[in-house]
Amino acid sequence: MRINIYYGGRGLIEDSTIYVLNKLTEVLEELRVEVIRYNLYEDLKGINMLPNTLKEADGIILATTVEWFGIGGLMQQFLDACWLYGDKEKIQRLCMLPVVISVTYGERDAIFTLSKSWELLGGVPCEGICAYVENHIEFETDPGYAFLIEKKAEMIYRQVSHRLKNFPTSAHIVNQTVLKRNSMELTPQESEQLSIYVSDDSYVKKQKEDIQELAQLFKGMLGDGEEPDTSSVKEEFIGELIEHFKGQDGIFATYHFYFADEDKNLFIKVSGDKVECYYDEKGEADVFVKMSKDIMSEIIEGEMTLQRAFMSGEVTAKGDFKTLRNFDMLFQF
């Protein structure tokens, strides 16, 4: 039997999640279970390939630490990769034990997110470990907590070894009917190959360069030697933002997006159900967001949300963070 552990924390010495995982590993190995741990922070570029490791597992443990809000960007990226590239037939046979240790408020929300995510992927979540830890030394030296952790290890061992059934839930019906991707259907082998390509920065960079080269070629053919029309460059993203704007009464906000790779400033002004989008050199705004143009393209194409990009560190922001969170509600791609 093999159980994979996917740890989405930062690997800090005082992180009690690591203590819990070590305790779970100790008990499972005593039961002659092979335990493999994957620390997501150690290989950020390889997260998209990790769903391929689910194939050898009989059960998994998803563990994360709540340091300020939610399950964290690394664990979210792994779950996204499972949705995009994972073998859904294999996931349906996998039991998952969620482990969430919090140093602030929100451990119950986080463990619900892990369980719900795995359920929507088609898998079977077990009753996990959820705790708020104020003093990691007191928590790790308390024999009562160690006993509870040992019981959870024995529980997932019995769940996996005896292939115990859970009661059916409506989430599986939703998964089969509503949560169908609009993209092309891929075999597990094709999904695996795609995840390798996505994780290869040189391949992705080469593809982008090829696309840009082709775009310039066709622009030259269509322009017939004339000067390129720069008006379309000035209007970039504006049409899509206006098209997908969903105004909300009582919401007034100004966003300043700075595209560092092209040194351009895009301003968005929201006044209830009205919106203005324009490029300018400078201006005042409630929120300043620094990103690359590629990230904005991913947001507009529906591949990324601004909140997720911020949590994963791909964009930086300062100002009113409530206004920042409202962006994904106001602009629905």
SULRA-V504328 format. One record per pair of residues at least 24 apart in sequence whose C-alpha atoms are under 10 Angstrom apart, sorted by the first residue. I is the first residue (numbers start at 1). J is the second residue. D is the distance in Angstrom with one decimal. If there is no record, write none. Layout:
I:J:D ; I:J:D
//
This chain:
1:28:9.9 ; 1:31:9.7 ; 1:32:7.7 ; 1:33:5.3 ; 1:34:6.2 ; 1:35:8.7 ; 1:56:9.4 ; 1:57:7.7 ; 1:58:6.3 ; 1:59:8.5 ; 1:157:9.1 ; 1:160:8.4 ; 1:161:7.6 ; 2:28:9.6 ; 2:29:9.9 ; 2:32:9.2 ; 2:33:5.7 ; 2:34:4.6 ; 2:35:5.9 ; 2:36:7.6 ; 2:56:7.3 ; 2:57:5.2 ; 2:58:5.4 ; 2:59:6.9 ; 2:60:8.5 ; 2:157:10.0 ; 2:160:9.5 ; 3:28:8.7 ; 3:33:7.1 ; 3:34:6.3 ; 3:35:5.1 ; 3:36:6.5 ; 3:37:8.6 ; 3:54:9.3 ; 3:56:8.7 ; 3:57:5.5 ; 3:58:5.8 ; 3:59:4.8 ; 3:60:5.1 ; 3:61:7.3 ; 3:94:9.8 ; 3:95:9.6 ; 3:96:9.4 ; 3:156:9.4 ; 3:157:9.0 ; 3:160:9.0 ; 4:34:8.4 ; 4:35:5.8 ; 4:36:4.9 ; 4:37:5.8 ; 4:38:7.5 ; 4:53:8.2 ; 4:54:7.6 ; 4:56:8.7 ; 4:57:6.1 ; 4:58:8.1 ; 4:59:6.6 ; 4:60:4.7 ; 4:61:6.3 ; 4:62:8.6 ; 4:96:9.6 ; 5:35:7.3 ; 5:36:6.1 ; 5:37:4.5 ; 5:38:6.0 ; 5:39:8.3 ; 5:57:9.7 ; 5:59:8.9 ; 5:60:5.7 ; 5:61:4.6 ; 5:62:6.1 ; 5:63:7.4 ; 5:96:9.6 ; 5:97:9.3 ; 5:98:9.9 ; 6:36:8.7 ; 6:37:6.0 ; 6:38:4.9 ; 6:39:6.2 ; 6:40:6.9 ; 6:50:9.2 ; 6:60:7.6 ; 6:61:6.2 ; 6:62:5.1 ; 6:63:6.1 ; 6:64:8.4 ; 6:75:8.2 ; 6:78:8.8 ; 6:98:9.9 ; 7:37:7.3 ; 7:38:6.2 ; 7:39:5.0 ; 7:40:6.0 ; 7:41:8.2 ; 7:61:8.3 ; 7:62:6.3 ; 7:63:4.8 ; 7:64:5.9 ; 7:65:8.8 ; 7:74:8.9 ; 7:75:7.7 ; 7:99:9.2 ; 8:38:8.8 ; 8:39:6.6 ; 8:40:5.5 ; 8:41:6.9 ; 8:42:10.0 ; 8:62:7.8 ; 8:63:6.1 ; 8:64:4.7 ; 8:65:7.2 ; 8:66:9.9 ; 8:71:8.0 ; 8:72:7.2 ; 8:73:8.1 ; 8:74:5.5 ; 8:75:4.9 ; 8:76:8.6 ; 8:77:9.5 ; 8:78:8.6 ; 8:100:10.0 ; 9:39:7.9 ; 9:40:7.7 ; 9:41:7.2 ; 9:63:7.6 ; 9:64:5.1 ; 9:65:5.3 ; 9:66:8.3 ; 9:67:9.0 ; 9:71:8.8 ; 9:72:7.6 ; 9:73:9.4 ; 9:74:7.7 ; 9:75:8.1 ; 9:100:9.9 ; 9:101:9.8 ; 10:39:8.6 ; 10:40:8.4 ; 10:41:6.2 ; 10:42:9.0 ; 10:64:8.9 ; 10:65:8.2 ; 10:67:9.8 ; 10:72:9.7 ; 10:74:9.1 ; 11:39:7.9 ; 11:40:9.4 ; 11:41:7.5 ; 11:42:9.0 ; 11:65:9.7 ; 13:136:9.9 ; 14:135:9.2 ; 14:136:6.4 ; 14:137:8.3 ; 15:64:9.8 ; 15:65:7.6 ; 15:67:9.8 ; 15:101:8.3 ; 15:102:9.3 ; 15:103:8.9 ; 15:133:9.4 ; 15:136:7.3 ; 16:65:8.4 ; 16:100:9.7 ; 16:101:6.8 ; 16:102:8.8 ; 16:103:9.2 ; 16:131:9.7 ; 16:132:9.8 ; 16:133:7.6 ; 16:134:10.0 ; 16:135:9.2 ; 16:136:5.9 ; 16:137:8.6 ; 16:139:7.8 ; 16:140:7.2 ; 17:63:7.1 ; 17:64:6.9 ; 17:65:6.4 ; 17:66:9.8 ; 17:99:7.5 ; 17:100:7.1 ; 17:101:5.6 ; 17:102:8.6 ; 17:129:9.9 ; 17:131:9.5 ; 17:133:9.6 ; 17:136:9.6 ; 17:140:10.0 ; 18:63:8.8 ; 18:64:9.2 ; 18:65:9.3 ; 18:101:9.5 ; 19:136:9.2 ; 19:139:9.5 ; 19:140:6.9 ; 19:146:9.7 ; 20:63:9.2 ; 20:99:8.2 ; 20:100:9.6 ; 20:101:8.8 ; 20:129:8.9 ; 20:139:10.0 ; 20:140:8.3 ; 20:145:9.4 ; 20:146:8.2 ; 20:149:6.9 ; 20:150:9.4 ; 21:61:8.8 ; 21:62:9.9 ; 21:63:7.9 ; 21:99:8.4 ; 21:149:9.1 ; 21:153:9.7 ; 23:140:9.9 ; 23:146:7.5 ; 23:147:9.7 ; 23:149:7.0 ; 23:150:7.1 ; 23:153:8.5 ; 24:61:9.6 ; 24:146:9.4 ; 24:149:6.6 ; 24:150:6.5 ; 24:151:9.2 ; 24:152:7.8 ; 24:153:5.4 ; 24:154:8.8 ; 24:156:9.9 ; 25:150:9.6 ; 25:153:8.1 ; 26:150:8.9 ; 26:153:9.1 ; 27:149:9.1 ; 27:150:6.4 ; 27:151:9.2 ; 27:152:9.6 ; 27:153:6.4 ; 27:154:7.6 ; 27:157:9.6 ; 28:150:8.8 ; 28:153:6.3 ; 28:154:7.4 ; 28:156:9.1 ; 28:157:7.3 ; 31:153:9.6 ; 31:154:8.6 ; 31:157:8.1 ; 33:58:10.0 ; 33:157:8.3 ; 33:161:9.9 ; 34:58:10.0 ; 35:59:9.9 ; 35:60:9.3 ; 35:61:10.0 ; 36:60:9.4 ; 37:61:9.1 ; 38:62:10.0 ; 39:63:9.8 ; 39:74:9.7 ; 40:74:6.4 ; 40:75:7.6 ; 40:77:9.5 ; 40:78:8.1 ; 41:74:7.2 ; 41:75:9.6 ; 44:74:7.9 ; 44:77:9.5 ; 44:78:9.9 ; 44:199:9.1 ; 45:198:8.9 ; 45:199:5.6 ; 45:200:7.7 ; 45:201:8.1 ; 46:78:9.7 ; 46:195:9.0 ; 46:196:8.3 ; 46:198:9.2 ; 46:199:5.8 ; 46:200:8.5 ; 47:74:8.1 ; 47:75:9.2 ; 47:77:7.2 ; 47:78:5.9 ; 47:79:9.5 ; 47:80:9.7 ; 47:81:7.4 ; 47:82:9.7 ; 47:195:9.1 ; 47:196:10.0 ; 47:198:10.0 ; 47:199:7.7 ; 48:77:7.7 ; 48:78:6.7 ; 48:79:9.3 ; 48:80:8.4 ; 48:81:5.2 ; 48:82:8.0 ; 48:84:8.8 ; 48:85:7.6 ; 48:86:9.4 ; 48:192:9.3 ; 48:194:9.3 ; 48:195:5.6 ; 48:196:7.4 ; 48:197:9.3 ; 48:198:7.1 ; 48:199:6.0 ; 48:200:9.8 ; 49:78:9.0 ; 49:81:7.7 ; 49:82:9.1 ; 49:85:8.0 ; 49:86:9.0 ; 49:191:9.7 ; 49:192:7.3 ; 49:193:9.0 ; 49:194:9.0 ; 49:195:5.3 ; 49:196:6.0 ; 49:197:9.2 ; 49:198:8.5 ; 49:199:6.9 ; 49:200:10.0 ; 50:78:7.4 ; 50:79:9.9 ; 50:81:7.8 ; 50:82:8.1 ; 50:85:9.2 ; 50:86:8.7 ; 50:192:9.6 ; 50:195:8.8 ; 50:196:9.7 ; 51:78:7.7 ; 51:79:8.6 ; 51:80:9.7 ; 51:81:6.7 ; 51:82:5.4 ; 51:83:8.9 ; 51:84:9.2 ; 51:85:6.7 ; 51:86:5.1 ; 51:87:7.6 ; 51:91:9.4 ; 51:191:9.7 ; 51:192:8.2 ; 51:195:8.7 ; 52:81:9.8 ; 52:82:8.7 ; 52:85:8.0 ; 52:86:6.6 ; 52:87:7.7 ; 52:188:9.1 ; 52:189:9.6 ; 52:191:9.1 ; 52:192:6.5 ; 52:193:9.8 ; 52:195:8.7 ; 52:196:9.7 ; 53:86:9.3 ; 54:82:9.2 ; 54:86:8.0 ; 54:87:8.2 ; 54:90:7.5 ; 54:91:7.5 ; 54:94:8.5 ; 55:86:9.1 ; 55:87:7.8 ; 55:89:9.9 ; 55:90:6.6 ; 55:91:8.4 ; 55:94:9.6 ; 56:90:9.5 ; 57:90:9.2 ; 57:91:9.7 ; 57:93:9.9 ; 57:94:7.8 ; 57:95:9.7 ; 58:90:9.5 ; 58:91:9.8 ; 58:93:8.0 ; 58:94:6.2 ; 58:95:7.6 ; 58:96:9.6 ; 58:157:9.9 ; 58:160:6.6 ; 58:161:8.4 ; 58:163:9.6 ; 59:91:9.4 ; 59:93:8.4 ; 59:94:5.1 ; 59:95:5.0 ; 59:96:6.0 ; 59:97:8.2 ; 59:124:9.5 ; 59:156:7.9 ; 59:157:8.7 ; 59:159:8.8 ; 59:160:6.3 ; 59:161:9.3 ; 60:91:10.0 ; 60:94:7.0 ; 60:95:6.4 ; 60:96:4.9 ; 60:97:6.4 ; 60:98:8.7 ; 60:125:9.6 ; 60:156:9.0 ; 60:160:9.5 ; 61:95:8.5 ; 61:96:5.5 ; 61:97:4.7 ; 61:98:5.8 ; 61:99:7.2 ; 61:125:9.6 ; 61:126:9.6 ; 61:128:9.1 ; 61:156:9.2 ; 62:96:7.0 ; 62:97:6.3 ; 62:98:5.0 ; 62:99:6.1 ; 62:100:8.4 ; 62:111:9.6 ; 62:114:7.6 ; 62:115:9.3 ; 62:118:9.6 ; 62:128:9.5 ; 63:97:8.4 ; 63:98:5.9 ; 63:99:4.5 ; 63:100:5.8 ; 63:101:8.2 ; 63:111:9.2 ; 63:114:8.9 ; 63:128:9.7 ; 63:129:9.2 ; 64:98:8.4 ; 64:99:6.5 ; 64:100:5.3 ; 64:101:6.8 ; 64:102:8.6 ; 64:107:9.7 ; 64:110:8.6 ; 64:111:9.0 ; 64:114:9.3 ; 65:99:8.4 ; 65:100:5.7 ; 65:101:5.0 ; 65:102:5.6 ; 65:103:7.7 ; 65:104:9.6 ; 65:107:8.4 ; 65:110:8.9 ; 65:131:9.9 ; 65:132:9.9 ; 66:100:7.1 ; 66:101:6.3 ; 66:102:4.5 ; 66:103:6.3 ; 66:104:6.7 ; 66:105:7.9 ; 66:106:7.0 ; 66:107:6.5 ; 66:109:9.8 ; 66:110:7.4 ; 66:111:9.8 ; 66:132:9.1 ; 67:101:8.9 ; 67:102:6.3 ; 67:103:5.7 ; 67:104:6.1 ; 67:105:8.6 ; 67:106:9.1 ; 67:107:9.6 ; 68:102:8.5 ; 68:103:7.9 ; 68:104:6.2 ; 68:105:7.6 ; 68:106:8.1 ; 69:102:9.5 ; 69:104:8.3 ; 69:105:7.9 ; 69:106:6.8 ; 69:107:9.1 ; 69:109:9.4 ; 69:110:8.4 ; 69:311:9.2 ; 70:102:9.7 ; 70:105:9.5 ; 70:106:6.9 ; 70:107:8.0 ; 70:108:9.7 ; 70:109:7.3 ; 70:110:5.4 ; 70:111:9.1 ; 70:113:8.2 ; 70:114:9.9 ; 70:311:9.5 ; 71:100:8.2 ; 71:102:9.8 ; 71:106:9.2 ; 71:107:8.7 ; 71:109:8.8 ; 71:110:5.4 ; 71:111:8.1 ; 71:112:9.9 ; 71:113:7.6 ; 71:114:7.8 ; 72:110:9.2 ; 72:308:9.3 ; 72:311:7.0 ; 72:312:7.6 ; 73:308:7.1 ; 73:309:8.5 ; 73:310:8.8 ; 73:311:5.5 ; 73:312:4.5 ; 73:313:8.1 ; 74:311:9.1 ; 74:312:7.0 ; 75:114:9.0 ; 75:312:9.8 ; 76:113:9.8 ; 76:114:9.1 ; 76:117:9.5 ; 76:308:8.4 ; 76:311:9.5 ; 76:312:8.7 ; 77:308:9.1 ; 77:312:8.2 ; 79:114:8.8 ; 79:117:7.4 ; 79:118:8.1 ; 79:121:8.8 ; 80:117:9.5 ; 80:121:9.9 ; 81:195:7.9 ; 82:118:9.3 ; 82:121:7.8 ; 82:195:9.9 ; 83:117:9.4 ; 83:118:9.5 ; 83:120:9.2 ; 83:121:6.5 ; 83:122:9.8 ; 83:181:9.6 ; 84:181:9.2 ; 84:183:10.0 ; 84:186:9.8 ; 84:191:7.6 ; 84:192:9.8 ; 84:194:9.4 ; 84:195:8.4 ; 85:186:8.9 ; 85:187:9.5 ; 85:188:7.6 ; 85:189:9.4 ; 85:190:8.6 ; 85:191:4.8 ; 85:192:6.2 ; 85:193:8.8 ; 85:194:7.4 ; 85:195:6.1 ; 85:196:9.7 ; 86:121:9.1 ; 86:188:7.2 ; 86:189:9.8 ; 86:191:7.0 ; 86:192:7.5 ; 86:195:9.0 ; 87:121:9.8 ; 87:186:9.9 ; 87:187:8.3 ; 87:188:5.3 ; 87:189:8.7 ; 87:191:7.8 ; 87:192:8.5 ; 88:121:7.1 ; 88:122:6.9 ; 88:123:8.4 ; 88:188:8.2 ; 89:121:9.8 ; 89:122:8.2 ; 89:123:9.1 ; 89:188:9.0 ; 90:122:9.2 ; 90:123:8.5 ; 90:188:9.6 ; 91:118:8.5 ; 91:119:9.6 ; 91:121:7.1 ; 91:122:6.3 ; 91:123:5.2 ; 91:124:8.3 ; 92:118:9.3 ; 92:119:8.8 ; 92:120:9.9 ; 92:121:7.6 ; 92:122:4.8 ; 92:123:4.3 ; 92:124:6.9 ; 92:172:9.5 ; 93:122:8.4 ; 93:123:6.4 ; 93:124:7.4 ; 93:160:9.6 ; 93:163:9.0 ; 94:118:9.5 ; 94:122:8.9 ; 94:123:5.6 ; 94:124:6.1 ; 94:125:8.4 ; 94:160:8.1 ; 94:163:9.5 ; 95:119:9.8 ; 95:123:6.4 ; 95:124:4.7 ; 95:125:5.7 ; 95:126:6.6 ; 95:156:7.8 ; 95:157:10.0 ; 95:159:7.5 ; 95:160:6.7 ; 95:163:8.8 ; 95:164:9.5 ; 95:165:9.9 ; 95:166:9.9 ; 96:123:7.4 ; 96:124:6.1 ; 96:125:4.7 ; 96:126:5.8 ; 96:127:8.8 ; 96:128:8.6 ; 96:156:8.1 ; 96:159:9.7 ; 96:160:9.4 ; 97:124:8.9 ; 97:125:6.1 ; 97:126:5.1 ; 97:127:6.6 ; 97:128:5.2 ; 97:129:7.9 ; 97:152:8.5 ; 97:153:9.0 ; 97:155:9.4 ; 97:156:6.9 ; 98:125:7.5 ; 98:126:7.2 ; 98:127:7.4 ; 98:128:4.7 ; 98:129:6.4 ; 98:130:8.1 ; 99:127:9.4 ; 99:128:5.7 ; 99:129:4.7 ; 99:130:6.1 ; 99:131:8.7 ; 100:128:8.1 ; 100:129:6.2 ; 100:130:5.0 ; 100:131:6.6 ; 100:132:8.6 ; 101:129:7.9 ; 101:130:6.0 ; 101:131:5.1 ; 101:132:5.8 ; 101:133:6.8 ; 102:130:8.0 ; 102:131:6.3 ; 102:132:4.7 ; 102:133:6.0 ; 102:134:8.4 ; 103:131:8.9 ; 103:132:5.9 ; 103:133:5.5 ; 103:134:6.1 ; 103:135:8.8 ; 103:136:9.2 ; 104:132:7.1 ; 104:133:8.2 ; 104:134:8.2 ; 105:132:7.7 ; 106:131:9.8 ; 106:132:8.6 ; 107:131:6.6 ; 107:132:6.7 ; 107:133:10.0 ; 108:132:9.3 ; 116:171:8.4 ; 117:171:9.9 ; 118:171:10.0 ; 119:169:8.8 ; 119:170:9.7 ; 119:171:6.4 ; 119:172:7.1 ; 119:175:8.6 ; 120:170:9.7 ; 120:171:5.9 ; 120:172:6.7 ; 120:173:9.3 ; 120:174:7.7 ; 120:175:5.7 ; 120:176:9.3 ; 120:179:8.2 ; 121:171:9.1 ; 121:172:8.4 ; 121:175:7.1 ; 121:176:9.9 ; 121:179:9.2 ; 122:171:8.0 ; 122:172:6.1 ; 122:173:9.4 ; 122:174:9.7 ; 122:175:6.8 ; 122:176:8.8 ; 123:172:8.7 ; 124:165:8.9 ; 124:166:7.6 ; 124:167:9.9 ; 124:168:9.8 ; 124:169:10.0 ; 124:172:9.8 ; 125:166:8.9 ; 126:152:9.5 ; 126:155:8.8 ; 126:156:7.5 ; 126:159:8.4 ; 126:166:8.7 ; 127:152:8.3 ; 127:155:9.0 ; 127:156:9.0 ; 128:152:7.3 ; 128:153:9.8 ; 128:155:9.7 ; 128:156:9.3 ; 234:264:9.4 ; 234:266:9.6 ; 234:278:8.4 ; 234:279:6.8 ; 234:280:9.7 ; 235:266:9.8 ; 235:277:9.0 ; 235:278:7.7 ; 235:279:7.9 ; 236:266:9.4 ; 236:278:9.6 ; 236:279:9.2 ; 236:293:10.0 ; 236:297:9.9 ; 237:266:9.1 ; 237:277:8.9 ; 237:278:9.7 ; 237:293:9.7 ; 237:296:8.3 ; 237:297:7.9 ; 237:300:7.8 ; 238:266:8.8 ; 238:267:9.7 ; 238:268:9.0 ; 238:276:8.8 ; 238:277:5.9 ; 238:278:7.2 ; 238:279:9.1 ; 239:277:8.7 ; 240:300:7.0 ; 240:301:9.2 ; 240:331:9.4 ; 240:333:8.8 ; 241:268:9.0 ; 241:275:9.0 ; 241:276:9.4 ; 241:277:7.8 ; 241:300:7.6 ; 241:330:9.6 ; 241:331:6.7 ; 241:332:8.9 ; 241:333:8.7 ; 242:268:9.7 ; 242:274:9.2 ; 242:275:7.0 ; 242:276:7.9 ; 242:277:7.6 ; 242:331:8.4 ; 243:331:8.8 ; 243:332:9.5 ; 243:333:9.3 ; 244:300:8.9 ; 244:330:8.2 ; 244:331:5.4 ; 244:332:5.7 ; 244:333:6.2 ; 245:270:9.4 ; 245:273:8.5 ; 245:274:8.6 ; 245:275:7.6 ; 245:327:9.6 ; 245:328:9.8 ; 245:329:8.9 ; 245:330:5.7 ; 245:331:4.6 ; 245:332:6.7 ; 245:333:8.8 ; 246:272:9.3 ; 246:273:7.2 ; 246:274:9.0 ; 246:275:9.4 ; 246:327:10.0 ; 246:328:9.7 ; 246:329:7.4 ; 246:330:4.9 ; 246:331:5.9 ; 246:332:7.0 ; 247:271:8.0 ; 247:272:5.6 ; 247:273:3.8 ; 247:274:6.4 ; 247:275:7.9 ; 247:329:8.9 ; 247:330:6.0 ; 247:331:8.4 ; 248:272:5.2 ; 248:273:5.6 ; 248:274:8.9 ; 248:326:10.0 ; 248:329:8.9 ; 248:330:7.2 ; 249:273:6.3 ; 249:274:9.6 ; 251:323:9.0 ; 251:326:8.9 ; 251:330:9.3 ; 252:286:9.6 ; 252:323:8.9 ; 253:285:7.8 ; 253:286:6.3 ; 253:287:8.3 ; 253:320:9.5 ; 253:323:6.7 ; 253:324:9.2 ; 253:326:9.1 ; 253:327:9.2 ; 254:283:9.8 ; 254:284:7.9 ; 254:285:4.8 ; 254:286:5.2 ; 254:287:6.7 ; 254:288:9.0 ; 254:323:8.5 ; 254:324:9.7 ; 255:283:9.9 ; 255:284:8.7 ; 255:285:5.4 ; 255:286:6.1 ; 255:287:5.1 ; 255:288:6.3 ; 255:289:7.5 ; 255:319:9.6 ; 255:320:10.0 ; 255:323:8.5 ; 255:324:8.2 ; 255:327:8.8 ; 256:280:9.7 ; 256:282:8.8 ; 256:283:7.9 ; 256:284:7.8 ; 256:285:5.8 ; 256:286:7.8 ; 256:287:6.2 ; 256:288:4.8 ; 256:289:6.1 ; 256:290:8.4 ; 256:317:9.7 ; 257:285:9.5 ; 257:287:8.4 ; 257:288:6.2 ; 257:289:4.9 ; 257:290:6.0 ; 257:291:7.3 ; 257:292:9.4 ; 257:293:9.6 ; 257:296:9.2 ; 257:317:9.2 ; 258:282:9.9 ; 258:288:7.6 ; 258:289:6.1 ; 258:290:4.9 ; 258:291:6.3 ; 258:292:7.9 ; 258:293:8.8 ; 259:289:8.7 ; 259:290:6.2 ; 259:291:5.3 ; 259:292:5.0 ; 259:293:5.6 ; 259:294:9.1 ; 259:295:9.3 ; 259:296:8.7 ; 260:290:6.7 ; 260:291:6.2 ; 260:292:5.7 ; 260:293:7.8 ; 261:290:10.0 ; 261:291:8.1 ; 261:292:5.7 ; 261:293:6.9 ; 261:294:9.2 ; 262:292:8.0 ; 262:293:7.5 ; 263:292:9.5 ; 263:293:9.8 ; 264:292:10.0 ; 264:293:9.2 ; 265:289:9.8 ; 265:290:9.5 ; 270:327:9.9 ; 270:330:8.8 ; 272:330:9.8 ; 273:330:9.4 ; 275:330:9.9 ; 285:319:8.4 ; 285:320:9.6 ; 286:318:8.7 ; 286:319:5.8 ; 286:320:6.0 ; 286:321:9.0 ; 286:323:7.4 ; 286:324:8.8 ; 287:317:7.0 ; 287:318:5.9 ; 287:319:4.5 ; 287:320:5.7 ; 287:321:7.4 ; 287:322:9.5 ; 287:323:7.1 ; 287:324:6.6 ; 288:316:8.4 ; 288:317:5.5 ; 288:318:5.4 ; 288:319:6.3 ; 288:320:8.9 ; 288:321:10.0 ; 288:324:9.0 ; 289:315:6.9 ; 289:316:5.8 ; 289:317:4.4 ; 289:318:6.8 ; 289:319:8.8 ; 289:324:8.7 ; 290:314:9.1 ; 290:315:5.8 ; 290:316:5.3 ; 290:317:6.2 ; 290:318:9.0 ; 291:315:4.9 ; 291:316:6.8 ; 291:317:8.9 ; 298:333:9.9 ; 299:328:9.3 ; 299:331:9.6 ; 299:332:9.4 ; 299:333:7.4 ; 300:331:8.8 ; 300:332:8.6 ; 300:333:5.9 ; 301:333:6.6 ; 302:332:8.2 ; 302:333:5.0 ; 303:333:8.8 ; 304:328:10.0 ; 304:333:9.2 ; 305:329:10.0 ; 305:331:9.7 ; 305:332:9.2 ; 305:333:8.7 ; 306:331:10.0
//
